[in-house]
C-alpha cells in the first residue's frame, strides 16, 4: 500500500541569485503533490536566505531545511530532519 506522506523538493544549487526561481519550482511541485493527497511538504535548499521571504514564495512548504546542515549530525537541523523522517515512518530515532 502506498501512502503519500511527504513531498520533498531538493534545490541544491549554491547560486543565491536563483533561489527565488528554485523555491517557486518547489512550490509548483508541492501543489501537485497536495492534489495527490500528500500531507507534508519539505523543501531542502543550499543557500542562506531569509526564512520569511521564502515562506511567502512557497506557502505550501511546511518545512525548509538547509542541505549542508541536515548532513551534519552536530546540528540541530540534522536532528529535526532525522526526527521528522522517523516520525513519519513510525520509528524511534533518538
WODASUL-V338782 format. One record per backbone hydrogen bond with DSSP energy under -0.5 kcal/mol. CO is the residue of the C=O (numbers start at 0). NH is the residue of the N-H. Records with the same first field share a line. If there is no record, write none. Layout:
CO->NH, NH
This chain:
1->3
2->4
4->38, 39
5->7
6->8, 41
7->9
8->10, 43
9->11
10->45
12->45
13->15
14->17
15->18
17->21
18->22
19->23
20->24
21->25
22->26
23->27
24->28
25->29
26->30
27->31
28->32
29->33
30->34
31->35
32->35, 37
33->36
39->6
40->61, 62
41->8
42->44, 64
43->10
44->66
46->48
49->52, 53
50->54
51->55
52->56
53->57
55->58
57->60
62->42
64->44, 66
65->68, 69
66->70
68->71
70->72
71->74
74->78
75->79
76->80
77->81
78->82
79->83
80->84
81->85
82->86
83->87
84->88
85->89, 90
86->89
